[in-house]
Amino acid sequence: MVDTADRIAVRNPRTGQVDYHFTPADPSRIAAVTAGLRQAQPAWAALGVAGRVAVLQAWKAELVKARDALQQALLADTGRWRETVLEVDAVPRLIDRWCAEAPALLEAPPARPSRIVPSVAVDAILTPYPLVGVISPWNFPLLLSLIDTVPALLAGCAAAVKPSEVTPRFIEPLAATIAAVPDLAAVLAVLPGAGATGAALIGNVDAVCFTGSVATGRKVGEAAAKAFIPAFLELGGKDPAIVMASADVDRAASACLSGSISNAGQACQSLERIYVDRRVYAAFLEALVLKAGRIRLAWPDPAQGEIGPIIFDRQAEIIADHVTDAVSKGAKCLTGGKIERHGGGAWVAPTVMVNVNHDMKVMREESFGPLLPVMPFDTEEEAARLANDSDYGLSAAVFAGSEEEARAMAARLEAGAISINDAALTAMVYDAEKNSFKLSGLGGSRMGPSGLTRFLRRKALLINRADSPSPWWIAGPA
């Protein structure tokens, strides 16, 4: 929320109180910072991959030293503890992964003869985009600020990051770690601000990465198109799970619950629709309700319990609207079903819902909360049709008694990553390249090798090794 003309007020998700303020970067500061990054980028690229790896490893050491400060800031930002510990500890592993993979990915392929004109050798130079802008969301503030930034830096780009204004407290300890590594500080900046800051950033960079809602992603994509720069958009999801009659019902119930309530459902890969073969529907529901009833809110101690608060208060309103809409149309909540207020924060217990259909918002719009609507199906064709009846196509899950049966169903689903006999595996398995379908995203995959190579442009060298230039009819033999 805007506090004054030059400050932004920030709400604490556990207390509901405004307890933090910051000054957003204005257009003149953005222009100055990005100009400085551009000036430093050629020297950064000239370091070579080994030099950049060394700098990133020095930064990793600073991040490890700042672990407690980052955790405390993120706890205040998000109100949750378990996911915060995992998030902070994931960053050094992210750096190590890309440092290990970058040398091979940045090695240009060897020259080869053209298959069309064999006398011409085809060689390549890989050239990084000078400056990449990263606009990141509030649900995993630290990790999603760096998930695109780290590979971009190793590719040889400079980077400017604009985190969400909803969760800005972590910026200060993060910026301190960057400042402690001068070679990195020359090519990496974090710019606090809201939508206006992100909009201004797009006009000052050569490529932009955005993670967030479809509505804002459209605006980013349009602005990038006007600036004639590539946009890599990782947007929302309405991920379905399909439970076949042959599935291990207890395993499926555990995985669906976990995939739906991690970070209180505030994750793009969260399961938000569950379709179950009618023959095992009752058994699945019984197991799911039993397991959901054991989940505790992490209140009053953030380290005790499994579900933290809803980070963004507006999101609590959306979740409540989805439940109200569904109930008004005949749905029934077997667990949860309401917004609870504890300490001024908004909390939602796992909400298992039945009697749902695709006329309800909870089955069509992104809820971004721990809602588990469950719907039976009678045939595999119906299951695939229901799962694909969505504007989204980020990821999905299939549970079946055999891998072959699950693969056959996965092949029919319009989604970029399908977890088989588990859920939301894209939150843990970063080396599986995928593309988002439909409105869930645009551009090269942030997973797998493309997560780094998308920041490189390929410059072709066409070397004529014949005795005369081409084409031969212009300059024949003397």
Secondary structure, 3 states (H helix, E strand, C coil): CECCCCCEEEECCCCCCEEEEECCCCHHHHHHHHHHHHHHHHHHHHCHHHHHHHHHHHHHHHHHHCHHHHHHHHHHHHCCCHHHHHHHHHHHHHHHHHHHHHHHHCCCCCCEECCCCCCEEEEEEEEECCEEEEECCCCCCCHHHHCCHHHHHHHCCEEEEECCCCCCCCHHHHHHHHHCCHHHHCCEEECCCCHHHHHHHHCCCCEEEEECCHHHHHHHHHHHHHHCCCEEEECCCCEEEEECCCCCHHHHHHHHHHHHHHHHHCCCCCEEEEEEEHHHHHHHHHHHHHHHHCCCECCCCCCCCCECCCCCHHHHHHHHHHHHHHHHCCCEECCCCCEEEECCEEEECCEEEECCCCCCHHHCCCCCCCEEEEEEECCHHHHHHHHHCCCEECEEEEECCCHHHHHHHHCCCCCCEEEECCCCHHHCCCCCCCCCEECCEECCCCCCCHHHHCCEEEEEEEEECCCCCCCCCCCCCC
